[in-house]
Amino acid sequence: MNDFKDLILKRESCRNYSEKRVDTALILQCVEAARLSPSACNSQPWKYYIVNDEENAKKVRQCVQPDGANKFTDKCPAFAIVTEQTATLKPHVAARVHSQKWAENDIGLSVAHYCLQAADLGLGTCIIGMVEEDKMRELLGINDKIRLVIATGYSADENPREKKRKALEEMCEILK
């Protein structure tokens, strides 16, 4: 992809996965993009747990499908579980704000980088926030605070859906 806008248009929340396995090396490229994303004071308050085997994928599916939600994950072969870590802010910043003040924003930026890299590699992703956190921590042996799960795989659909967004004028105002 030569044009960033083309990449943005290609990236979508995939809800129809092929059952084709994903090479772990591709997922690690996505994590590398997430690692390079900006964060407050370069604190990088995240950790990625990668699930790329069927046994653990079944466990993840149990935790992201409460009350029948997210059934599209039934065919998704891989997941990235994103957890929040303690942010280490520069001392003069930490003296003024709670250390976790920007952690959620920083995690969001890293997830966006992961998803854009995945789209560039031909992978589909869907960011899932509905997670039975205690159950997932128990089933997978994770002790950290789980923030998001990124379903990752190949889309079974050939073309991305048209993006339906607010008009630019509705969400942007130039102040004078």
Secondary structure, DSSP 8 states (H G I E B T S, - for coil): ---HHHHHHH--B--SB------HHHHHHHHHHHHTS--GGG---EEEEEE-SHHHHHHHHHHH-GGGTTGGGGG--EEEEEEE------HHHHTTS-TTTTHHHHHHHHHHHHHHHHHHTT-EEEEE----HHHHHHHHT--SEEEEEEEEE-BSSSS--------HHHH-----
